[in-house]
Amino acid sequence: MADDDPTGVTGEDPTGVTGDDKTGMSGDDPTGMVGVRLMLGSRPRPVGWAARRQRIEEVGTTWPVADDIRLEAVDAGGVPAEWSTAPGAAASDVLLFLHGGGYCSGSIVSHRSLATEAGRAAGARTLALQYRLAPEHPFPAALDDALAAWEWLLASGYAPDRIVVGGDSAGGGLALALRQVLRDRGAASPACLWLVSPWTDLTLSGSSMTEKDAADPLLHRPYLDELAAAYLAGGVGRREPLVSPLFADLRGLPPTLVQVGTDEVLLDDAVRLVRAAGAAGAAATLQTWPGMIHAFPLWNGGLPAGREALAEMGRFVRRHLD
């Protein structure tokens, strides 16, 4: 998620939903989104990086990881990471997952339910990366860590055309930046990219930044502006293609699936990216999900649309791996 969680949820029940049913799928809420919105609006926004980081972990773990997932901590080229494996995952195939959080929050823990179920859908092992966060570690620290993990996978014997790179929000932007570095080095690209609500424009110039502000419970311009400033503390311009891949040369982009909700301020970041990729002759597919919010597959445990999005991702990935 590009935002940490704004809910202010604390205590043993991070959902803000009362009773035994925390799915958000009561008879009058078949999409589950009412329950998720209630959860996200149940507390004030946290203040400070530490509180924001704690909050995104609380909300991201609302639904537990499935019992059949096997987890293993690993050092991926000097970067903390976690393997997750669902039954039937192909040993040769990897999803390199880059979490969201606006480059300033988010973790393996906060995005574990998304990363693990994405691997299940893709039929691949997932390597979730704990890249360094701003403002302590501004650009290019996160990109350097993603590149280190990529090189570690290759050194471990994984073929580039058996690796999928994916992420949500800032993680989606980071996945695109990693691909740019590989292309500029003349290195092989991943088999395909999977981007959920990608943050592709740190200039915040998309019209949905204003048009969707009232609908989006997570992201708003002032907060995104704060995140961008923290990430680019070294003075890098916001139109730099490695931080705003919307402005990158997208020729030769590997097959890319972009998934986005209609109720998020970053809607135009996704739409314009796919349009630019098409203009560059690249194969990019856009899927929009009515009524869904930023990084909605994160709550796939309670959102049927989140599970449907992961199923679509799985079909896309398997098509390009097979």
C-alpha positions in Angstrom: 0.0 0.0 0.0 1.3 3.4 -0.8 -0.3 4.7 2.4 0.4 3.1 5.8 -3.0 2.3 7.4 -4.8 5.5 8.4 -7.2 3.7 10.8 -5.5 4.1 14.2 -6.4 0.5 15.0 -4.8 -0.7 18.2 -5.3 -3.6 20.6 -6.1 -7.2 20.0 -8.7 -6.6 17.4 -7.2 -4.6 14.5 -10.3 -4.9 12.3 -12.6 -2.5 14.1 -15.4 -5.0 13.2 -17.4 -6.3 16.1 -18.6 -9.9 16.6 -17.3 -13.1 15.3 -17.6 -12.3 11.6 -14.7 -10.3 10.5 -15.1 -11.0 6.8 -17.0 -7.9 6.0 -19.4 -10.1 4.0 -22.7 -9.9 5.8 -25.9 -10.1 3.9 -26.0 -6.4 3.3 -22.3 -6.2 2.3 -21.7 -8.9 -0.4 -18.6 -7.2 -1.7 -16.9 -7.0 1.7 -15.9 -3.4 1.0 -18.2 -1.9 3.6 -16.5 -3.9 6.3 -13.0 -2.9 5.0 -14.0 0.7 4.8 -15.3 0.6 8.4 -12.1 -1.0 9.5 -10.0 1.7 7.8 -12.1 4.5 9.1 -12.4 3.3 12.7 -9.5 5.2 14.2 -7.6 8.5 13.6 -4.6 8.5 11.4 -1.3 7.6 13.1 1.4 10.3 13.5 5.1 9.6 12.9 6.9 6.9 10.9 7.1 4.4 13.7 3.3 4.6 14.4 2.5 4.4 10.7 4.7 1.3 10.3 3.1 -0.4 13.2 -0.4 0.4 11.8 0.2 -1.0 8.4 1.2 -4.3 10.0 -1.8 -4.3 12.2 -4.2 -3.8 9.3 -2.3 -6.0 6.9 -2.6 -8.9 9.3 -6.4 -8.6 9.8 -6.8 -11.9 8.0 -4.2 -14.6 8.9 -2.0 -16.5 6.5 -3.4 -19.8 5.4 -2.3 -22.8 7.4 -0.9 -24.7 4.4 1.7 -22.0 3.6 5.3 -22.8 4.5 7.4 -19.7 5.5 11.2 -19.5 5.6 13.4 -16.4 6.4 16.3 -16.0 4.1 19.1 -13.5 3.4 18.7 -12.5 -0.3 22.0 -11.0 -1.3 22.2 -9.0 2.0 18.5 -8.1 2.1 16.2 -9.7 4.6 13.5 -11.7 2.7 11.0 -14.5 3.2 10.2 -17.5 1.1 6.6 -18.6 1.1 5.5 -21.8 -0.6 1.9 -23.1 -1.1 1.2 -26.7 -2.0 2.0 -27.5 -5.6 4.3 -24.5 -6.2 6.8 -25.1 -8.9 10.3 -25.2 -7.5 11.7 -23.5 -10.7 9.3 -20.5 -10.6 9.6 -17.4 -8.4 7.5 -14.4 -7.7 9.8 -11.6 -6.4 7.3 -9.6 -4.4 8.0 -5.9 -3.5 5.6 -4.6 -0.9 3.9 -1.2 -0.9 4.0 1.5 1.8 5.0 4.6 0.0 8.7 3.7 0.3 8.4 4.6 4.0 6.4 1.8 5.6 5.2 -1.7 4.8 7.0 -5.0 5.5 7.1 -8.7 4.9 4.6 -9.0 7.8 2.1 -6.4 6.6 1.9 -7.9 3.1 2.3 -11.6 3.9 -1.3 -12.4 3.1 -1.0 -10.8 -0.3 2.4 -12.2 -1.1 1.5 -15.8 0.0 -1.8 -16.0 -1.9 -0.3 -14.4 -5.0 2.3 -17.2 -5.0 -0.4 -19.7 -4.6 -2.3 -18.2 -7.6 0.8 -18.1 -9.7 1.9 -21.7 -8.8 5.3 -20.3 -7.8 7.3 -19.8 -4.7 7.2 -16.2 -3.5 10.3 -14.3 -2.3 9.0 -11.3 -0.3 11.6 -8.6 0.2 12.2 -6.4 3.2 13.9 -3.5 1.4 15.2 -0.5 3.2 12.7 2.3 4.0 12.9 6.1 3.7 13.4 8.6 5.2 16.2 6.7 6.9 17.2 5.2 3.6 16.0 7.4 0.7 16.3 6.6 -3.0 18.1 4.6 -4.4 18.3 2.3 -1.3 15.0 0.4 -2.1 16.0 -0.1 -5.7 19.5 -1.2 -4.8 17.9 -3.9 -2.5 15.6 -5.1 -5.2 18.5 -5.4 -7.6 20.5 -7.3 -5.0 17.6 -9.8 -4.5 17.3 -10.2 -8.3 21.0 -11.0 -8.7 20.8 -13.3 -5.7 18.0 -15.3 -7.4 20.1 -15.6 -10.5 23.1 -16.7 -8.5 20.9 -19.3 -6.8 20.1 -20.8 -10.2 16.8 -19.3 -11.1 16.4 -18.4 -14.8 15.2 -14.8 -15.6 12.3 -16.2 -17.7 11.1 -18.1 -14.6 10.9 -15.1 -12.4 7.9 -12.8 -12.1 8.4 -9.4 -10.4 5.3 -7.9 -8.7 4.3 -5.5 -6.1 1.6 -3.1 -4.9 1.6 0.7 -4.9 5.2 1.8 -4.3 6.2 -1.8 -4.8 4.7 -1.6 -8.3 6.8 1.4 -9.1 9.8 -0.3 -7.7 9.2 -3.3 -9.9 9.1 -1.1 -12.9 12.3 0.7 -11.8 14.1 -2.7 -11.4 13.1 -3.6 -14.9 14.6 -0.3 -16.2 17.9 -1.0 -14.5 18.1 -4.5 -16.0 17.2 -3.1 -19.5 19.8 -0.4 -19.3 22.4 -2.9 -18.3 21.5 -5.1 -21.2 20.4 -7.9 -18.8 17.5 -10.3 -19.2 14.1 -9.1 -18.1 11.7 -11.1 -15.9 9.1 -13.2 -17.5 6.4 -10.7 -16.7 5.3 -8.0 -14.3 2.3 -7.8 -12.0 1.4 -4.4 -10.6 -1.4 -3.6 -8.1 -2.4 0.0 -7.8 1.1 1.1 -8.9 2.5 4.4 -7.8 4.0 5.5 -11.1 4.0 9.4 -10.9 5.5 11.1 -7.9 4.7 14.4 -9.4 1.0 13.6 -8.4 -0.3 15.0 -11.7 -3.1 12.5 -12.4 -6.6 13.9 -12.5 -7.8 11.1 -10.3 -5.7 12.7 -7.5 -8.5 15.2 -7.2 -11.5 13.4 -8.7 -11.2 10.3 -6.5 -10.1 12.1 -3.3 -13.5 11.7 -1.6 -13.8 8.1 -2.6 -10.4 7.0 -1.4 -10.2 6.1 2.3 -6.4 5.6 2.2 -4.5 8.1 0.1 -4.7 11.9 -0.3 -2.4 14.3 -1.9 -0.8 15.8 1.2 0.3 12.4 2.5 1.6 11.3 -0.9 3.5 14.5 -1.1 5.1 13.8 2.3 6.0 10.3 1.2 7.6 11.5 -2.1 9.6 14.1 -0.2 10.9 11.6 2.2 11.9 9.1 -0.5 13.6 11.7 -2.5 15.5 13.4 0.3 18.7 13.3 -1.7 17.4 15.9 -4.1 16.3 13.6 -7.0 13.7 15.1 -9.2 10.2 13.7 -9.1 10.1 13.1 -12.9 13.2 10.9 -12.7 12.2 7.7 -14.5 13.5 5.4 -11.8 11.1 7.0 -9.2 8.3 7.9 -11.6 8.3 5.2 -14.2 5.3 6.8 -16.0 8.0 9.0 -17.6 10.4 6.2 -18.4 11.1 4.7 -21.8 8.7 1.7 -21.8 9.9 0.1 -25.0 10.6 -3.6 -24.5 8.6 -3.8 -21.3 7.8 -7.5 -20.5 4.2 -8.5 -20.5 2.6 -6.5 -17.7 -0.7 -6.9 -15.8 -1.9 -3.8 -14.0 -4.8 -4.1 -11.5 -6.4 -1.1 -9.9 -9.6 -0.1 -8.1 -11.9 2.6 -9.4 -12.1 4.3 -6.0 -8.5 5.3 -5.6 -6.5 8.5 -6.2 -3.8 6.5 -8.0 -6.3 5.3 -10.7 -4.7 7.6 -13.3 -1.2 6.3 -12.4 -2.3 2.9 -13.6 -4.4 4.1 -16.6 -1.7 6.4 -17.9 1.0 3.8 -17.4 -0.8 1.2 -19.6 -1.5 3.9 -22.2 2.1 4.9 -22.3 3.2 1.2 -22.5 0.9 0.7 -25.4 2.2 3.7 -27.2 5.7 2.3 -26.8 4.6 -1.0 -28.4 4.6 -3.0 -25.1 2.1 -5.5 -24.1 0.3 -4.2 -21.0 -3.1 -5.2 -19.7 -5.3 -3.0 -17.5 -7.9 -4.5 -15.2 -10.1 -2.1 -13.2 -12.2 -3.3 -10.3 -15.4 -1.2 -9.7 -15.8 0.1 -6.1 -12.4 -1.2 -5.0 -9.9 0.9 -3.1 -6.1 1.2 -3.2 -4.3 -2.1 -3.1 -7.5 -4.0 -2.4 -6.1 -7.5 -2.9 -4.2 -7.0 0.3 -7.5 -7.8 2.0 -8.2 -10.9 -0.1 -9.3 -12.8 3.0 -12.4 -10.6 3.2 -12.8 -9.2 -0.4 -14.1 -11.5 -3.1 -12.8 -9.0 -5.6 -9.4 -9.4 -4.1 -9.5 -13.1 -4.6 -10.8 -12.7 -8.1 -7.9 -10.3 -8.9 -5.4 -12.8 -7.6 -7.0 -15.5 -9.7 -6.7 -13.3 -12.8 -3.1 -12.6 -11.9 -2.5 -16.4 -11.6 -3.9 -17.0 -15.1 -1.8 -14.2 -16.5 1.4 -15.4 -14.9 1.0 -19.0 -15.8 0.3 -18.1 -19.4 3.7 -16.4 -19.6 5.6 -19.0 -17.6 4.0 -21.8 -19.5 
